[in-house]
Amino acid sequence: MYYEMIGFMAEPHGEGPCEVELPQIDLGASAVFLDFDGTLVDIADTPSGVLVPDDLPKLLTSLSEQTDGRLCIVTGRPVEDVSRFLGGFEGHVIGSHGAEERVGSEMWRHDLAGSDVVSRLGDMAEAFAATHSGLVAERKPTGVVLHFRQVPEQEPDVYAFLHALEQSHQEFDLHHSKMAYELRPKGISKDASIKRLMESEAFNGRRPIFFGDDVTDEPALHWVSSQADGIAVKVGPGDTAAGFRVPDTQAARTALKIWAGLEAEAGV
């Protein structure tokens, strides 16, 4: 089967190989949640450097239409960034790991969004990055990220700096992701936002499907796979609670194209 060729793996824990065919998907009865960086697009050296495949907006449009609007991008990026990268995408977006939510025409942001304390954290992170060559500071509406992808040897320094800020700013938690550390408001997570959306009238009764690649996606992958009778797909390597795996972003997009009936474009 083609699903085997693109490398779907069934492995609730760890990375032990067990290749299987994906279940058949009824998009009309599903709610599709997709991470952005590392899942739909390759991770770049800098947050602004990602390249969006030309056919991605069309794929998302098709998925949204076939799920009757039950498609949601779930990302650590701000909602505004997603719309910009995806050419004005107007669908549902859970941004900033859940500190922002755009559902339909309604926009919700955490109380700390755009606050003075977030601005000060951004100033301090940028000052720290300016004195440590290769680090990239990323401001977000509700927090700040320090990326050490280009200088992995500086991870301990980044952790120590942001941990100190966490200790002095009790309303924030420190989180680790791929080659980065991030401060964001306490109690914010992708899985909590997905659960809340699945309980809404529009999404209730649908079967959730979630694609994610990072450790920050694992709680949502676990909830979808183990507690919501859904389909959780890990993109790339690493231990996971997901029931299925694809090797990279291209394979993730290909699988989604197959489900959306765009097989010709997927090269099948």
C-alpha positions as CSV (number, residue, x, y, z in Angstrom):
1,M,0.0,0.0,0.0
2,Y,1.1,3.6,-0.6
3,Y,0.8,4.4,3.1
4,E,3.5,1.9,3.8
5,M,5.8,3.5,1.1
6,I,5.7,6.9,2.7
7,G,6.6,5.4,6.1
8,F,3.6,5.5,8.4
9,M,4.6,3.8,11.6
10,A,2.4,2.4,14.4
11,E,4.3,2.9,17.7
12,P,2.5,4.2,20.7
13,H,5.8,4.6,22.6
14,G,9.4,5.0,21.5
15,E,10.7,4.5,18.0
16,G,10.4,0.7,17.4
17,P,9.5,0.0,13.8
18,C,6.1,-1.5,13.0
19,E,4.9,-0.4,9.6
20,V,1.2,-0.4,9.0
21,E,-1.4,1.0,6.7
22,L,-3.2,4.1,7.9
23,P,-6.9,3.7,8.6
24,Q,-9.4,5.1,6.1
25,I,-10.4,8.6,6.8
26,D,-13.8,10.2,6.5
27,L,-13.0,13.9,6.4
28,G,-16.7,14.7,6.6
29,A,-16.7,13.2,10.1
30,S,-13.3,14.4,11.2
31,A,-11.6,17.5,12.7
32,V,-8.1,18.0,11.4
33,F,-5.5,19.8,13.6
34,L,-2.1,20.5,12.1
35,D,1.1,22.0,13.6
36,F,3.0,24.3,11.3
37,D,6.8,24.4,11.7
38,G,8.3,20.9,11.3
39,T,5.0,19.5,10.3
40,L,3.7,21.4,7.2
41,V,6.9,23.3,6.5
42,D,10.5,22.5,7.2
43,I,12.1,24.2,10.2
44,A,14.4,27.0,9.2
45,D,17.5,28.6,10.9
46,T,15.4,31.6,11.7
47,P,11.6,32.0,12.4
48,S,11.3,34.3,9.3
49,G,13.2,31.9,7.0
50,V,10.6,29.2,6.5
51,L,9.7,28.3,2.9
52,V,6.0,27.5,2.3
53,P,5.4,25.0,-0.6
54,D,3.4,26.6,-3.4
55,D,0.6,24.0,-3.1
56,L,0.1,24.1,0.6
57,P,-2.6,26.8,0.6
58,K,-4.6,24.8,-1.9
59,L,-4.2,21.7,0.2
60,L,-5.5,23.5,3.3
61,T,-8.4,24.9,1.4
62,S,-9.4,21.4,0.2
63,L,-9.1,20.0,3.7
64,S,-11.2,22.8,5.2
65,E,-13.9,22.3,2.6
66,Q,-14.1,18.6,3.0
67,T,-14.2,18.9,6.8
68,D,-16.9,21.6,6.6
69,G,-14.5,24.0,8.2
70,R,-13.2,21.7,10.9
71,L,-9.5,22.4,10.0
72,C,-7.3,24.2,12.5
73,I,-3.6,25.2,12.4
74,V,-2.1,24.6,15.9
75,T,1.2,26.3,16.3
76,G,3.6,28.1,18.5
77,R,3.6,31.0,16.1
78,P,1.3,34.0,16.5
79,V,-1.9,33.9,14.6
80,E,-0.8,36.8,12.5
81,D,2.3,35.0,11.3
82,V,0.3,32.0,10.1
83,S,-2.0,34.2,8.0
84,R,1.0,36.0,6.5
85,F,2.9,32.8,5.6
86,L,-0.2,31.1,4.2
87,G,-1.2,34.0,2.0
88,G,-4.1,35.3,4.1
89,F,-5.3,32.0,5.4
90,E,-8.7,32.7,7.2
91,G,-9.4,29.4,8.8
92,H,-9.2,28.5,12.5
93,V,-5.8,29.0,14.1
94,I,-4.6,28.2,17.6
95,G,-1.5,30.4,17.9
96,S,1.2,30.9,20.5
97,H,0.7,27.4,21.8
98,G,-2.9,28.3,22.8
99,A,-2.3,31.9,24.1
100,E,-4.2,33.1,21.0
101,E,-7.2,31.5,19.3
102,R,-8.9,32.6,16.1
103,V,-12.1,30.6,15.6
104,G,-14.3,31.8,12.8
105,S,-14.5,35.5,13.1
106,E,-13.7,35.6,16.8
107,M,-10.3,36.3,18.1
108,W,-9.2,35.6,21.7
109,R,-5.8,36.5,23.3
110,H,-4.4,35.8,26.7
111,D,-4.5,38.7,29.2
112,L,-0.7,39.0,29.0
113,A,-0.8,39.5,25.2
114,G,1.0,42.8,24.3
115,S,1.6,43.6,28.0
116,D,4.5,45.6,29.4
117,V,5.9,42.6,31.1
118,V,6.0,40.7,27.8
119,S,7.7,43.7,26.1
120,R,10.3,43.8,28.9
121,L,11.0,40.1,28.5
122,G,11.5,40.6,24.8
123,D,14.0,43.5,25.4
124,M,16.0,41.3,27.8
125,A,16.0,38.4,25.5
126,E,17.2,40.5,22.6
127,A,19.9,42.1,24.7
128,F,21.1,38.6,25.7
129,A,21.1,37.4,22.1
130,A,23.0,40.5,21.0
131,T,25.9,39.5,23.3
132,H,25.9,35.8,22.2
133,S,26.7,35.4,18.6
134,G,24.4,33.0,16.7
135,L,21.4,33.2,19.1
136,V,18.1,34.4,17.7
137,A,15.5,36.1,19.9
138,E,11.9,35.9,18.8
139,R,9.3,38.1,20.3
140,K,5.7,36.8,20.6
141,P,2.5,38.5,21.7
142,T,2.5,36.5,24.9
143,G,6.2,35.6,25.5
144,V,9.6,35.2,24.1
145,V,11.8,32.5,22.5
146,L,15.6,32.1,22.3
147,H,16.7,29.9,19.4
148,F,20.1,28.2,19.6
149,R,19.9,26.1,16.4
150,Q,22.9,27.8,14.9
151,V,25.0,27.5,18.1
152,P,23.8,24.3,20.0
153,E,26.8,24.6,22.3
154,Q,25.1,27.6,23.9
155,E,22.0,25.7,25.1
156,P,23.1,25.7,28.7
157,D,23.6,29.5,28.7
158,V,20.2,30.0,27.1
159,Y,18.5,27.7,29.6
160,A,20.2,29.4,32.6
161,F,19.2,32.9,31.4
162,L,15.6,32.1,30.7
163,H,15.3,30.0,33.9
164,A,16.4,33.0,35.9
165,L,13.7,35.1,34.2
166,E,11.1,32.4,34.9
167,Q,12.0,32.5,38.6
168,S,11.5,36.2,38.7
169,H,8.3,36.2,36.6
170,Q,5.9,33.8,38.3
171,E,3.2,34.2,35.7
172,F,5.4,32.4,33.1
173,D,6.6,28.9,32.5
174,L,9.8,27.9,30.7
175,H,9.4,25.3,27.9
176,H,11.9,23.4,25.8
177,S,11.3,22.8,22.0
178,K,13.5,21.9,19.0
179,M,16.7,23.9,19.5
180,A,14.9,26.6,21.5
181,Y,13.6,27.6,24.9
182,E,10.4,29.7,25.4
183,L,8.7,31.6,28.1
184,R,5.0,31.6,27.9
185,P,2.0,32.2,30.2
186,K,1.3,29.4,32.8
187,G,-1.5,27.0,31.9
188,I,-1.2,27.5,28.1
189,S,-0.9,24.4,25.9
190,K,-1.9,23.1,22.5
191,D,-3.7,20.1,24.0
192,A,-5.9,22.3,26.3
193,S,-6.9,24.4,23.3
194,I,-7.7,21.4,21.1
195,K,-9.8,19.9,23.9
196,R,-11.7,23.1,24.3
197,L,-12.4,23.4,20.6
198,M,-13.4,19.8,20.4
199,E,-16.0,20.5,23.1
200,S,-17.5,23.3,21.1
201,E,-20.8,22.9,19.2
202,A,-19.1,23.1,15.8
203,F,-16.5,20.4,16.6
204,N,-18.2,18.1,19.0
205,G,-18.8,14.6,17.7
206,R,-16.0,14.8,15.2
207,R,-13.0,12.4,15.3
208,P,-9.8,14.5,15.9
209,I,-6.7,14.0,13.8
210,F,-3.5,15.8,14.8
211,F,-0.1,16.0,13.1
212,G,2.8,17.3,15.2
213,D,6.5,17.0,15.4
214,D,7.9,18.6,18.6
215,V,7.9,17.8,22.3
216,T,5.4,20.6,22.7
217,D,3.0,18.6,20.6
218,E,3.3,15.4,22.6
219,P,0.5,16.2,25.2
220,A,-1.9,16.8,22.3
221,L,-0.7,13.7,20.4
222,H,-1.3,11.7,23.6
223,W,-4.7,13.1,24.2
224,V,-5.9,12.6,20.6
225,S,-4.5,9.0,20.4
226,S,-5.3,7.7,23.9
227,Q,-8.3,9.7,25.2
228,A,-10.2,11.0,22.2
229,D,-10.2,7.9,19.9
230,G,-8.5,10.0,17.3
231,I,-5.6,9.6,15.0
232,A,-2.3,11.1,16.2
233,V,0.6,11.3,13.7
234,K,4.2,12.1,14.7
235,V,6.2,13.9,12.0
236,G,9.9,12.9,12.1
237,P,12.0,11.1,14.7
238,G,11.8,11.1,18.5
239,D,9.9,9.2,21.2
240,T,6.1,9.8,20.9
241,A,2.7,8.9,22.2
242,A,1.3,9.0,18.7
243,G,0.0,5.9,17.1
244,F,1.5,6.7,13.7
245,R,4.6,8.3,12.2
246,V,5.7,9.9,8.9
247,P,9.4,10.6,8.3
248,D,9.2,14.3,7.3
249,T,7.1,17.3,6.3
250,Q,6.9,16.1,2.7
251,A,5.4,12.8,3.7
252,A,3.0,14.6,6.0
253,R,1.8,16.8,3.1
254,T,1.6,13.8,0.8
255,A,-0.6,11.8,3.3
256,L,-2.9,14.8,3.6
257,K,-3.2,15.1,-0.1
258,I,-4.2,11.5,-0.4
259,W,-6.9,12.0,2.2
260,A,-8.1,15.1,0.4
261,G,-8.2,13.2,-2.9
262,L,-5.3,15.1,-4.5
263,E,-3.4,12.0,-5.4
264,A,-2.2,13.2,-8.7
265,E,-0.5,16.2,-7.1
266,A,0.9,13.9,-4.5
267,G,2.7,11.9,-7.2
268,V,0.8,8.7,-6.6
